[in-house]
Amino acid sequence: MTDKNNYSYTENYSGLKTRNWRCSDRYCRAMITTRKSTEALVGTDLPEHNHRNSLLRKKARETEAEVIQRYENVHRATTAAVLQDISNTIASFKFPSSIKLCFQQRVYQNETLASTSSNQSQTQNSQNSRRLHEH
């Protein structure tokens, strides 16, 4: 079972009229109860979890792998183009906006790392070139 925030649960106990569910992360104590007759949540509040949403991480890895695979045979594909495609794909997800924001922050961090790495490579190449010309 998955709640509206995309946390997954495993059935823990089944009574006469209700089912008790615990978070799929065994180190988390979050629990919910649903009615057997309607599968509706008993109460209105969802529990707090002591971890991030694992479905989020899984979807991020899948998305990155799919986009990278699409660009695998594209010659001269830039890092910026790949990261922009990942960002656009994430924007199309039907996740709550807070989850999309986490994805987009991750893409931004990857863009920053790629940019920094590219700048460092260019600086290193420039330094190596100067050294060759000096000798």
N, CA, C and O atoms as CSV, one atom per row, in Angstrom:
chain,resi,resn,atom,element,x,y,z
A,1,MET,N,N,0.840,-1.168,0.000
A,1,MET,CA,C,0.000,0.000,0.000
A,1,MET,C,C,0.889,1.237,0.000
A,1,MET,O,O,1.967,1.246,0.596
A,2,THR,N,N,0.418,2.283,-0.680
A,2,THR,CA,C,1.160,3.536,-0.765
A,2,THR,C,C,0.236,4.683,-0.379
A,2,THR,O,O,-0.913,4.732,-0.818
A,3,ASP,N,N,0.737,5.615,0.449
A,3,ASP,CA,C,-0.100,6.751,0.849
A,3,ASP,C,C,0.046,7.901,-0.150
A,3,ASP,O,O,0.789,7.784,-1.125
A,4,LYS,N,N,-0.652,8.998,0.084
A,4,LYS,CA,C,-0.651,10.115,-0.866
A,4,LYS,C,C,0.698,10.809,-0.969
A,4,LYS,O,O,0.926,11.571,-1.909
A,5,ASN,N,N,1.590,10.564,-0.031
A,5,ASN,CA,C,2.941,11.126,-0.078
A,5,ASN,C,C,3.952,10.137,-0.646
A,5,ASN,O,O,5.161,10.361,-0.594
A,6,ASN,N,N,3.431,9.037,-1.190
A,6,ASN,CA,C,4.231,7.988,-1.824
A,6,ASN,C,C,5.146,7.233,-0.869
A,6,ASN,O,O,6.201,6.744,-1.275
A,7,TYR,N,N,4.750,7.135,0.390
A,7,TYR,CA,C,5.432,6.229,1.314
A,7,TYR,C,C,4.732,4.882,1.208
A,7,TYR,O,O,3.506,4.821,1.121
A,8,SER,N,N,5.501,3.814,1.216
A,8,SER,CA,C,4.894,2.494,1.078
A,8,SER,C,C,4.802,1.808,2.446
A,8,SER,O,O,5.624,2.031,3.335
A,9,TYR,N,N,3.777,0.972,2.578
A,9,TYR,CA,C,3.488,0.271,3.823
A,9,TYR,C,C,3.308,-1.210,3.558
A,9,TYR,O,O,2.938,-1.622,2.458
A,10,THR,N,N,3.574,-2.001,4.582
A,10,THR,CA,C,3.385,-3.443,4.555
A,10,THR,C,C,2.331,-3.800,5.590
A,10,THR,O,O,2.323,-3.257,6.695
A,11,GLU,N,N,1.442,-4.719,5.226
A,11,GLU,CA,C,0.404,-5.101,6.189
A,11,GLU,C,C,1.046,-5.740,7.407
A,11,GLU,O,O,1.889,-6.629,7.290
A,12,ASN,N,N,0.636,-5.275,8.571
A,12,ASN,CA,C,1.219,-5.717,9.821
A,12,ASN,C,C,0.263,-6.617,10.597
A,12,ASN,O,O,0.679,-7.606,11.200
A,13,TYR,N,N,-1.022,-6.265,10.575
A,13,TYR,CA,C,-2.012,-7.020,11.324
A,13,TYR,C,C,-3.377,-6.769,10.684
A,13,TYR,O,O,-3.666,-5.666,10.220
A,14,SER,N,N,-4.203,-7.803,10.669
A,14,SER,CA,C,-5.547,-7.666,10.133
A,14,SER,C,C,-6.551,-8.099,11.193
A,14,SER,O,O,-6.552,-9.245,11.642
A,15,GLY,N,N,-7.414,-7.147,11.585
A,15,GLY,CA,C,-8.463,-7.443,12.560
A,15,GLY,C,C,-9.776,-7.738,11.854
A,15,GLY,O,O,-9.792,-8.009,10.653
A,16,LEU,N,N,-10.883,-7.687,12.600
A,16,LEU,CA,C,-12.184,-7.948,12.007
A,16,LEU,C,C,-12.606,-6.870,11.011
A,16,LEU,O,O,-13.121,-7.181,9.937
A,17,LYS,N,N,-12.389,-5.610,11.366
A,17,LYS,CA,C,-12.850,-4.509,10.523
A,17,LYS,C,C,-11.732,-3.625,9.975
A,17,LYS,O,O,-11.963,-2.807,9.084
A,18,THR,N,N,-10.548,-3.785,10.495
A,18,THR,CA,C,-9.446,-2.905,10.078
A,18,THR,C,C,-8.176,-3.689,9.756
A,18,THR,O,O,-8.012,-4.848,10.136
A,19,ARG,N,N,-7.289,-3.005,9.038
A,19,ARG,CA,C,-5.953,-3.534,8.755
A,19,ARG,C,C,-4.949,-2.513,9.287
A,19,ARG,O,O,-5.104,-1.309,9.083
A,20,ASN,N,N,-3.937,-3.003,9.960
A,20,ASN,CA,C,-2.853,-2.144,10.429
A,20,ASN,C,C,-1.668,-2.328,9.488
A,20,ASN,O,O,-1.307,-3.445,9.116
A,21,TRP,N,N,-1.082,-1.205,9.120
A,21,TRP,CA,C,0.050,-1.205,8.208
A,21,TRP,C,C,1.230,-0.524,8.875
A,21,TRP,O,O,1.056,0.435,9.627
A,22,ARG,N,N,2.423,-1.014,8.602
A,22,ARG,CA,C,3.636,-0.355,9.084
A,22,ARG,C,C,4.442,0.075,7.878
A,22,ARG,O,O,4.302,-0.480,6.788
A,23,CYS,N,N,5.280,1.062,8.087
A,23,CYS,CA,C,6.124,1.561,7.007
A,23,CYS,C,C,6.995,0.423,6.473
A,23,CYS,O,O,7.461,-0.423,7.237
A,24,SER,N,N,7.207,0.410,5.176
A,24,SER,CA,C,8.035,-0.636,4.553
A,24,SER,C,C,9.491,-0.577,4.990
A,24,SER,O,O,10.206,-1.576,4.913
A,25,ASP,N,N,9.931,0.591,5.449
A,25,ASP,CA,C,11.277,0.727,5.998
A,25,ASP,C,C,11.228,0.187,7.428
A,25,ASP,O,O,10.614,0.800,8.301
A,26,ARG,N,N,11.852,-0.923,7.662
A,26,ARG,CA,C,11.694,-1.589,8.956
A,26,ARG,C,C,12.242,-0.793,10.136
A,26,ARG,O,O,11.926,-1.096,11.286
A,27,TYR,N,N,13.066,0.227,9.861
A,27,TYR,CA,C,13.600,1.056,10.943
A,27,TYR,C,C,12.694,2.243,11.268
A,27,TYR,O,O,12.980,3.012,12.186
A,28,CYS,N,N,11.615,2.389,10.523
A,28,CYS,CA,C,10.676,3.495,10.730
A,28,CYS,C,C,9.476,2.976,11.516
A,28,CYS,O,O,9.008,1.864,11.273
A,29,ARG,N,N,8.977,3.777,12.455
A,29,ARG,CA,C,7.851,3.354,13.296
A,29,ARG,C,C,6.494,3.852,12.795
A,29,ARG,O,O,5.487,3.682,13.482
A,30,ALA,N,N,6.453,4.458,11.616
A,30,ALA,CA,C,5.197,4.993,11.090
A,30,ALA,C,C,4.207,3.858,10.832
A,30,ALA,O,O,4.549,2.831,10.246
A,31,MET,N,N,2.969,4.072,11.287
A,31,MET,CA,C,1.915,3.076,11.090
A,31,MET,C,C,0.612,3.782,10.715
A,31,MET,O,O,0.363,4.916,11.125
A,32,ILE,N,N,-0.209,3.091,9.930
A,32,ILE,CA,C,-1.543,3.581,9.607
A,32,ILE,C,C,-2.534,2.437,9.738
A,32,ILE,O,O,-2.157,1.266,9.767
A,33,THR,N,N,-3.815,2.800,9.818
A,33,THR,CA,C,-4.892,1.811,9.892
A,33,THR,C,C,-5.908,2.138,8.802
A,33,THR,O,O,-6.252,3.301,8.590
A,34,THR,N,N,-6.382,1.102,8.114
A,34,THR,CA,C,-7.417,1.287,7.103
A,34,THR,C,C,-8.620,0.398,7.437
A,34,THR,O,O,-8.489,-0.626,8.106
A,35,ARG,N,N,-9.790,0.816,6.954
A,35,ARG,CA,C,-10.997,0.001,7.097
A,35,ARG,C,C,-10.986,-1.075,6.024
A,35,ARG,O,O,-10.653,-0.801,4.871
A,36,LYS,N,N,-11.344,-2.285,6.390
A,36,LYS,CA,C,-11.389,-3.375,5.415
A,36,LYS,C,C,-12.495,-3.142,4.381
A,36,LYS,O,O,-12.322,-3.432,3.197
A,37,SER,N,N,-13.620,-2.619,4.842
A,37,SER,CA,C,-14.774,-2.473,3.955
A,37,SER,C,C,-14.538,-1.464,2.825
A,37,SER,O,O,-15.013,-1.670,1.709
A,38,THR,N,N,-13.817,-0.389,3.101
A,38,THR,CA,C,-13.635,0.672,2.108
A,38,THR,C,C,-12.182,0.927,1.741
A,38,THR,O,O,-11.904,1.661,0.792
A,39,GLU,N,N,-11.258,0.336,2.476
A,39,GLU,CA,C,-9.811,0.577,2.325
A,39,GLU,C,C,-9.460,2.037,2.618
A,39,GLU,O,O,-8.369,2.490,2.274
A,40,ALA,N,N,-10.378,2.776,3.251
A,40,ALA,CA,C,-10.127,4.178,3.601
A,40,ALA,C,C,-9.291,4.253,4.874
A,40,ALA,O,O,-9.354,3.382,5.742
A,41,LEU,N,N,-8.518,5.309,4.951
A,41,LEU,CA,C,-7.677,5.562,6.113
A,41,LEU,C,C,-8.547,5.865,7.329
A,41,LEU,O,O,-9.497,6.642,7.233
A,42,VAL,N,N,-8.231,5.261,8.464
A,42,VAL,CA,C,-8.911,5.579,9.725
A,42,VAL,C,C,-8.213,6.811,10.285
A,42,VAL,O,O,-7.016,6.771,10.569
A,43,GLY,N,N,-8.946,7.898,10.444
A,43,GLY,CA,C,-8.347,9.165,10.849
A,43,GLY,C,C,-7.954,9.970,9.628
A,43,GLY,O,O,-8.129,9.528,8.492
A,44,THR,N,N,-7.426,11.150,9.872
A,44,THR,CA,C,-7.092,12.033,8.748
A,44,THR,C,C,-5.609,12.344,8.637
A,44,THR,O,O,-5.156,12.806,7.590
A,45,ASP,N,N,-4.847,12.101,9.688
A,45,ASP,CA,C,-3.426,12.468,9.687
A,45,ASP,C,C,-2.552,11.292,9.287
A,45,ASP,O,O,-2.728,10.167,9.753
A,46,LEU,N,N,-1.606,11.591,8.407
A,46,LEU,CA,C,-0.606,10.579,8.063
A,46,LEU,C,C,0.556,10.706,9.037
A,46,LEU,O,O,0.858,11.807,9.498
A,47,PRO,N,N,1.207,9.600,9.353
A,47,PRO,CA,C,2.295,9.643,10.343
A,47,PRO,C,C,3.565,10.289,9.790
A,47,PRO,O,O,3.761,10.399,8.580
A,48,GLU,N,N,4.410,10.707,10.716
A,48,GLU,CA,C,5.738,11.218,10.360
A,48,GLU,C,C,6.663,10.018,10.147
A,48,GLU,O,O,6.558,9.004,10.837
A,49,HIS,N,N,7.558,10.154,9.190
A,49,HIS,CA,C,8.545,9.106,8.920
A,49,HIS,C,C,9.923,9.627,9.301
A,49,HIS,O,O,10.173,10.832,9.254
A,50,ASN,N,N,10.808,8.727,9.675
A,50,ASN,CA,C,12.167,9.122,10.065
A,50,ASN,C,C,13.159,8.973,8.913
A,50,ASN,O,O,14.364,8.864,9.135
A,51,HIS,N,N,12.648,8.969,7.689
A,51,HIS,CA,C,13.479,8.773,6.507
A,51,HIS,C,C,12.832,9.468,5.319
A,51,HIS,O,O,11.675,9.886,5.377
A,52,ARG,N,N,13.593,9.582,4.252
A,52,ARG,CA,C,13.048,10.126,3.012
A,52,ARG,C,C,12.243,9.049,2.296
A,52,ARG,O,O,12.311,7.864,2.622
A,53,ASN,N,N,11.496,9.497,1.331
A,53,ASN,CA,C,10.665,8.608,0.554
A,53,ASN,C,C,11.543,7.735,-0.349
A,53,ASN,O,O,12.250,8.258,-1.210
A,54,SER,N,N,11.507,6.430,-0.164
A,54,SER,CA,C,12.358,5.535,-0.956
A,54,SER,C,C,11.897,5.445,-2.403
A,54,SER,O,O,12.708,5.194,-3.294
A,55,LEU,N,N,10.601,5.648,-2.650
A,55,LEU,CA,C,10.119,5.640,-4.020
A,55,LEU,C,C,10.716,6.797,-4.804
A,55,LEU,O,O,10.941,6.693,-6.010
A,56,LEU,N,N,10.968,7.892,-4.114
A,56,LEU,CA,C,11.582,9.056,-4.735
A,56,LEU,C,C,12.975,8.714,-5.253
A,56,LEU,O,O,13.312,9.011,-6.399
A,57,ARG,N,N,13.771,8.093,-4.407
A,57,ARG,CA,C,15.126,7.718,-4.819
A,57,ARG,C,C,15.105,6.719,-5.968
A,57,ARG,O,O,15.882,6.827,-6.916
A,58,LYS,N,N,14.203,5.744,-5.869
A,58,LYS,CA,C,14.084,4.724,-6.915
A,58,LYS,C,C,13.711,5.369,-8.246
A,58,LYS,O,O,14.309,5.061,-9.278
A,59,LYS,N,N,12.727,6.261,-8.224
A,59,LYS,CA,C,12.289,6.931,-9.450
A,59,LYS,C,C,13.403,7.812,-10.009
A,59,LYS,O,O,13.566,7.906,-11.225
A,60,ALA,N,N,14.164,8.453,-9.138
A,60,ALA,CA,C,15.284,9.290,-9.589
A,60,ALA,C,C,16.328,8.446,-10.312
A,60,ALA,O,O,16.799,8.825,-11.384
A,61,ARG,N,N,16.687,7.318,-9.740
A,61,ARG,CA,C,17.667,6.427,-10.376
A,61,ARG,C,C,17.156,5.914,-11.718
A,61,ARG,O,O,17.896,5.890,-12.701
A,62,GLU,N,N,15.878,5.500,-11.756
A,62,GLU,CA,C,15.293,5.007,-13.004
A,62,GLU,C,C,15.282,6.087,-14.077
A,62,GLU,O,O,15.621,5.832,-15.232
A,63,THR,N,N,14.891,7.289,-13.687
A,63,THR,CA,C,14.821,8.400,-14.640
A,63,THR,C,C,16.200,8.731,-15.190
A,63,THR,O,O,16.370,8.891,-16.399
A,64,GLU,N,N,17.178,8.834,-14.308
A,64,GLU,CA,C,18.532,9.131,-14.752
A,64,GLU,C,C,19.041,8.057,-15.706
A,64,GLU,O,O,19.651,8.371,-16.728
A,65,ALA,N,N,18.795,6.799,-15.377
A,65,ALA,CA,C,19.246,5.691,-16.225
A,65,ALA,C,C,18.572,5.731,-17.590
A,65,ALA,O,O,19.224,5.506,-18.609
A,66,GLU,N,N,17.263,6.018,-17.620
A,66,GLU,CA,C,16.530,6.087,-18.886
A,66,GLU,C,C,17.051,7.210,-19.773
A,66,GLU,O,O,17.251,7.014,-20.972
A,67,VAL,N,N,17.268,8.370,-19.197
A,67,VAL,CA,C,17.747,9.513,-19.983
A,67,VAL,C,C,19.165,9.249,-20.480
A,67,VAL,O,O,19.472,9.507,-21.644
A,68,ILE,N,N,20.017,8.743,-19.619
A,68,ILE,CA,C,21.392,8.447,-20.028
A,68,ILE,C,C,21.398,7.418,-21.149
A,68,ILE,O,O,22.191,7.523,-22.084
A,69,GLN,N,N,20.523,6.427,-21.061
A,69,GLN,CA,C,20.440,5.411,-22.116
A,69,GLN,C,C,19.982,6.044,-23.438
A,69,GLN,O,O,20.465,5.667,-24.505
A,70,ARG,N,N,19.052,7.004,-23.365
A,70,ARG,CA,C,18.597,7.687,-24.589
A,70,ARG,C,C,19.746,8.425,-25.261
A,70,ARG,O,O,19.796,8.508,-26.489
A,71,TYR,N,N,20.668,8.963,-24.467
A,71,TYR,CA,C,21.782,9.739,-25.013
A,71,TYR,C,C,23.030,8.895,-25.274
A,71,TYR,O,O,24.049,9.420,-25.723
A,72,GLU,N,N,22.958,7.619,-25.001
A,72,GLU,CA,C,24.124,6.748,-25.100
A,72,GLU,C,C,24.774,6.786,-26.490
A,72,GLU,O,O,26.000,6.808,-26.600
A,73,ASN,N,N,23.967,6.793,-27.534
A,73,ASN,CA,C,24.509,6.765,-28.893
A,73,ASN,C,C,24.455,8.125,-29.587
A,73,ASN,O,O,24.660,8.218,-30.798
A,74,VAL,N,N,24.181,9.171,-28.824
A,74,VAL,CA,C,24.148,10.517,-29.393
A,74,VAL,C,C,25.551,11.099,-29.274
A,74,VAL,O,O,26.058,11.321,-28.175
A,75,HIS,N,N,26.163,11.338,-30.422
A,75,HIS,CA,C,27.527,11.879,-30.419
A,75,HIS,C,C,27.503,13.337,-29.984
A,75,HIS,O,O,26.626,14.104,-30.381
A,76,ARG,N,N,28.466,13.701,-29.174
A,76,ARG,CA,C,28.641,15.071,-28.691
A,76,ARG,C,C,27.461,15.583,-27.875
A,76,ARG,O,O,27.183,16.782,-27.876
A,77,ALA,N,N,26.773,14.701,-27.189
A,77,ALA,CA,C,25.706,15.140,-26.279
A,77,ALA,C,C,26.365,15.823,-25.087
A,77,ALA,O,O,27.271,15.268,-24.465
A,78,THR,N,N,25.907,17.016,-24.779
A,78,THR,CA,C,26.509,17.761,-23.679
A,78,THR,C,C,25.881,17.350,-22.354
A,78,THR,O,O,24.747,16.874,-22.307
A,79,THR,N,N,26.629,17.542,-21.295
A,79,THR,CA,C,26.120,17.266,-19.952
A,79,THR,C,C,24.882,18.113,-19.680
A,79,THR,O,O,23.914,17.641,-19.084
A,80,ALA,N,N,24.920,19.362,-20.121
A,80,ALA,CA,C,23.791,20.271,-19.905
A,80,ALA,C,C,22.523,19.742,-20.575
A,80,ALA,O,O,21.436,19.838,-20.006
A,81,ALA,N,N,22.655,19.189,-21.771
A,81,ALA,CA,C,21.488,18.656,-22.488
A,81,ALA,C,C,20.896,17.459,-21.750
A,81,ALA,O,O,19.677,17.340,-21.627
A,82,VAL,N,N,21.753,16.583,-21.265
A,82,VAL,CA,C,21.294,15.410,-20.528
A,82,VAL,C,C,20.591,15.837,-19.242
A,82,VAL,O,O,19.506,15.342,-18.936
A,83,LEU,N,N,21.201,16.752,-18.489
A,83,LEU,CA,C,20.600,17.214,-17.236
A,83,LEU,C,C,19.291,17.952,-17.482
A,83,LEU,O,O,18.363,17.841,-16.681
A,84,GLN,N,N,19.202,18.703,-18.576
A,84,GLN,CA,C,17.959,19.404,-18.905
A,84,GLN,C,C,16.864,18.389,-19.228
A,84,GLN,O,O,15.710,18.578,-18.843
A,85,ASP,N,N,17.216,17.325,-19.926
A,85,ASP,CA,C,16.239,16.277,-20.244
A,85,ASP,C,C,15.748,15.599,-18.969
A,85,ASP,O,O,14.557,15.321,-18.834
A,86,ILE,N,N,16.661,15.332,-18.033
A,86,ILE,CA,C,16.261,14.739,-16.752
A,86,ILE,C,C,15.308,15.685,-16.040
A,86,ILE,O,O,14.283,15.250,-15.516
A,87,SER,N,N,15.630,16.970,-16.014
A,87,SER,CA,C,14.785,17.958,-15.349
A,87,SER,C,C,13.401,18.031,-15.984
A,87,SER,O,O,12.398,18.090,-15.274
A,88,ASN,N,N,13.338,18.026,-17.307
A,88,ASN,CA,C,12.050,18.066,-18.008
A,88,ASN,C,C,11.229,16.810,-17.727
A,88,ASN,O,O,10.011,16.885,-17.564
A,89,THR,N,N,11.890,15.669,-17.672
A,89,THR,CA,C,11.192,14.419,-17.380
A,89,THR,C,C,10.607,14.455,-15.980
A,89,THR,O,O,9.464,14.048,-15.771
A,90,ILE,N,N,11.379,14.937,-15.029
A,90,ILE,CA,C,10.913,15.048,-13.645
A,90,ILE,C,C,9.718,15.981,-13.545
A,90,ILE,O,O,8.767,15.700,-12.816
A,91,ALA,N,N,9.765,17.081,-14.268
A,91,ALA,CA,C,8.670,18.059,-14.229
A,91,ALA,C,C,7.354,17.457,-14.696
A,91,ALA,O,O,6.287,17.939,-14.318
A,92,SER,N,N,7.415,16.412,-15.510
A,92,SER,CA,C,6.192,15.792,-16.016
A,92,SER,C,C,5.606,14.749,-15.059
A,92,SER,O,O,4.506,14.251,-15.298
A,93,PHE,N,N,6.315,14.413,-13.987
A,93,PHE,CA,C,5.827,13.413,-13.030
A,93,PHE,C,C,4.575,13.889,-12.323
A,93,PHE,O,O,4.352,15.089,-12.161
A,94,LYS,N,N,3.772,12.943,-11.910
A,94,LYS,CA,C,2.555,13.247,-11.154
A,94,LYS,C,C,2.795,13.063,-9.657
A,94,LYS,O,O,1.965,12.485,-8.955
A,95,PHE,N,N,3.938,13.559,-9.173
A,95,PHE,CA,C,4.263,13.531,-7.760
A,95,PHE,C,C,3.859,14.850,-7.128
A,95,PHE,O,O,3.692,15.845,-7.834
A,96,PRO,N,N,3.698,14.879,-5.801
A,96,PRO,CA,C,3.455,16.165,-5.138
A,96,PRO,C,C,4.601,17.132,-5.432
A,96,PRO,O,O,5.733,16.704,-5.653
A,97,SER,N,N,4.309,18.436,-5.435
A,97,SER,CA,C,5.321,19.426,-5.812
A,97,SER,C,C,6.551,19.378,-4.915
A,97,SER,O,O,7.654,19.681,-5.371
A,98,SER,N,N,6.383,19.002,-3.644
A,98,SER,CA,C,7.543,18.931,-2.750
A,98,SER,C,C,8.523,17.856,-3.208
A,98,SER,O,O,9.735,18.012,-3.063
A,99,ILE,N,N,7.997,16.765,-3.762
A,99,ILE,CA,C,8.861,15.694,-4.251
A,99,ILE,C,C,9.541,16.132,-5.536
A,99,ILE,O,O,10.721,15.848,-5.738
A,100,LYS,N,N,8.811,16.824,-6.413
A,100,LYS,CA,C,9.424,17.337,-7.637
A,100,LYS,C,C,10.566,18.284,-7.295
A,100,LYS,O,O,11.606,18.276,-7.954
A,101,LEU,N,N,10.368,19.101,-6.261
A,101,LEU,CA,C,11.397,20.049,-5.847
A,101,LEU,C,C,12.669,19.306,-5.444
A,101,LEU,O,O,13.768,19.738,-5.792
A,102,CYS,N,N,12.539,18.197,-4.716
A,102,CYS,CA,C,13.713,17.398,-4.331
A,102,CYS,C,C,14.455,16.903,-5.566
A,102,CYS,O,O,15.683,16.968,-5.618
A,103,PHE,N,N,13.710,16.402,-6.574
A,103,PHE,CA,C,14.318,15.947,-7.819
A,103,PHE,C,C,15.053,17.084,-8.497
A,103,PHE,O,O,16.195,16.927,-8.928
A,104,GLN,N,N,14.386,18.245,-8.592
A,104,GLN,CA,C,14.982,19.370,-9.293
A,104,GLN,C,C,16.224,19.879,-8.569
A,104,GLN,O,O,17.179,20.311,-9.214
A,105,GLN,N,N,16.223,19.832,-7.242
A,105,GLN,CA,C,17.414,20.226,-6.487
A,105,GLN,C,C,18.556,19.266,-6.784
A,105,GLN,O,O,19.709,19.679,-6.904
A,106,ARG,N,N,18.230,17.987,-6.900
A,106,ARG,CA,C,19.257,16.998,-7.210
A,106,ARG,C,C,19.852,17.257,-8.595
A,106,ARG,O,O,21.067,17.181,-8.778
A,107,VAL,N,N,18.988,17.563,-9.569
A,107,VAL,CA,C,19.466,17.867,-10.914
A,107,VAL,C,C,20.336,19.112,-10.890
A,107,VAL,O,O,21.384,19.151,-11.534
A,108,TYR,N,N,19.907,20.137,-10.145
A,108,TYR,CA,C,20.697,21.373,-10.037
A,108,TYR,C,C,22.079,21.069,-9.452
A,108,TYR,O,O,23.088,21.588,-9.929
A,109,GLN,N,N,22.119,20.223,-8.411
A,109,GLN,CA,C,23.406,19.856,-7.809
A,109,GLN,C,C,24.278,19.146,-8.836
A,109,GLN,O,O,25.482,19.394,-8.903
A,110,ASN,N,N,23.678,18.257,-9.641
A,110,ASN,CA,C,24.438,17.558,-10.677
A,110,ASN,C,C,24.950,18.534,-11.733
A,110,ASN,O,O,26.077,18.400,-12.211
A,111,GLU,N,N,24.107,19.536,-12.103
A,111,GLU,CA,C,24.532,20.548,-13.067
A,111,GLU,C,C,25.714,21.332,-12.523
A,111,GLU,O,O,26.676,21.597,-13.244
A,112,THR,N,N,25.642,21.702,-11.251
A,112,THR,CA,C,26.717,22.461,-10.618
A,112,THR,C,C,27.999,21.646,-10.592
A,112,THR,O,O,29.074,22.160,-10.900
A,113,LEU,N,N,27.885,20.369,-10.225
A,113,LEU,CA,C,29.061,19.497,-10.205
A,113,LEU,C,C,29.642,19.334,-11.605
A,113,LEU,O,O,30.859,19.375,-11.786
A,114,ALA,N,N,28.773,19.150,-12.589
A,114,ALA,CA,C,29.234,18.972,-13.971
A,114,ALA,C,C,29.926,20.239,-14.465
A,114,ALA,O,O,30.962,20.174,-15.126
A,115,SER,N,N,29.351,21.376,-14.142
A,115,SER,CA,C,29.926,22.661,-14.548
A,115,SER,C,C,31.287,22.867,-13.896
A,115,SER,O,O,32.245,23.277,-14.552
A,116,THR,N,N,31.363,22.580,-12.603
A,116,THR,CA,C,32.623,22.719,-11.867
A,116,THR,C,C,33.675,21.777,-12.436
A,116,THR,O,O,34.829,22.160,-12.628
A,117,SER,N,N,33.263,20.539,-12.704
A,117,SER,CA,C,34.176,19.545,-13.258
A,117,SER,C,C,34.661,19.968,-14.638
A,117,SER,O,O,35.842,19.827,-14.956
A,118,SER,N,N,33.746,20.489,-15.459
A,118,SER,CA,C,34.102,20.950,-16.796
A,118,SER,C,C,35.073,22.122,-16.721
A,118,SER,O,O,36.049,22.166,-17.470
A,119,ASN,N,N,34.814,23.071,-15.826
A,119,ASN,CA,C,35.703,24.224,-15.657
A,119,ASN,C,C,37.073,23.785,-15.178
A,119,ASN,O,O,38.087,24.318,-15.628
A,120,GLN,N,N,37.117,22.808,-14.259
A,120,GLN,CA,C,38.395,22.309,-13.762
A,120,GLN,C,C,39.166,21.626,-14.893
A,120,GLN,O,O,40.384,21.774,-14.993
A,121,SER,N,N,38.460,20.882,-15.741
A,121,SER,CA,C,39.110,20.211,-16.874
A,121,SER,C,C,39.686,21.228,-17.839
A,121,SER,O,O,40.810,21.072,-18.314
A,122,GLN,N,N,38.911,22.279,-18.133
A,122,GLN,CA,C,39.384,23.312,-19.041
A,122,GLN,C,C,40.605,24.019,-18.465
A,122,GLN,O,O,41.565,24.295,-19.183
A,123,THR,N,N,40.566,24.312,-17.165
A,123,THR,CA,C,41.696,24.960,-16.504
A,123,THR,C,C,42.920,24.056,-16.560
A,123,THR,O,O,44.022,24.516,-16.859
A,124,GLN,N,N,42.730,22.762,-16.272
A,124,GLN,CA,C,43.831,21.796,-16.303
A,124,GLN,C,C,44.402,21.688,-17.712
A,124,GLN,O,O,45.620,21.667,-17.886
A,125,ASN,N,N,43.522,21.620,-18.729
A,125,ASN,CA,C,43.998,21.540,-20.113
A,125,ASN,C,C,44.785,22.790,-20.492
A,125,ASN,O,O,45.808,22.699,-21.171
A,126,SER,N,N,44.321,23.935,-20.062
A,126,SER,CA,C,44.996,25.203,-20.345
A,126,SER,C,C,46.374,25.222,-19.687
A,126,SER,O,O,47.351,25.640,-20.308
A,127,GLN,N,N,46.456,24.776,-18.445
A,127,GLN,CA,C,47.736,24.733,-17.736
A,127,GLN,C,C,48.698,23.764,-18.414
A,127,GLN,O,O,49.881,24.064,-18.574
A,128,ASN,N,N,48.188,22.606,-18.811
A,128,ASN,CA,C,49.035,21.609,-19.483
A,128,ASN,C,C,49.543,22.169,-20.814
A,128,ASN,O,O,50.697,21.948,-21.181
A,129,SER,N,N,48.690,22.888,-21.531
A,129,SER,CA,C,49.064,23.474,-22.802
A,129,SER,C,C,50.187,24.501,-22.613
A,129,SER,O,O,51.152,24.526,-23.377
A,130,ARG,N,N,50.047,25.351,-21.579
A,130,ARG,CA,C,51.089,26.351,-21.302
A,130,ARG,C,C,52.415,25.688,-20.953
A,130,ARG,O,O,53.476,26.144,-21.380
A,131,ARG,N,N,52.350,24.613,-20.178
A,131,ARG,CA,C,53.575,23.903,-19.796
A,131,ARG,C,C,54.288,23.337,-21.030
A,131,ARG,O,O,55.514,23.387,-21.124
A,132,LEU,N,N,53.509,22.800,-21.972
A,132,LEU,CA,C,54.105,22.238,-23.180
A,132,LEU,C,C,54.798,23.320,-23.999
A,132,LEU,O,O,55.872,23.094,-24.558
A,133,HIS,N,N,54.179,24.493,-24.067
A,133,HIS,CA,C,54.753,25.594,-24.846
A,133,HIS,C,C,55.972,26.190,-24.164
A,133,HIS,O,O,56.833,26.746,-24.845
A,134,GLU,N,N,56.075,26.096,-22.854
A,134,GLU,CA,C,57.220,26.637,-22.132
A,134,GLU,C,C,58.464,25.801,-22.351
A,134,GLU,O,O,59.579,26.322,-22.341
A,135,HIS,N,N,58.276,24.518,-22.548
A,135,HIS,CA,C,59.441,23.608,-22.684
A,135,HIS,C,C,59.865,23.466,-24.077
A,135,HIS,O,O,60.820,22.744,-24.362
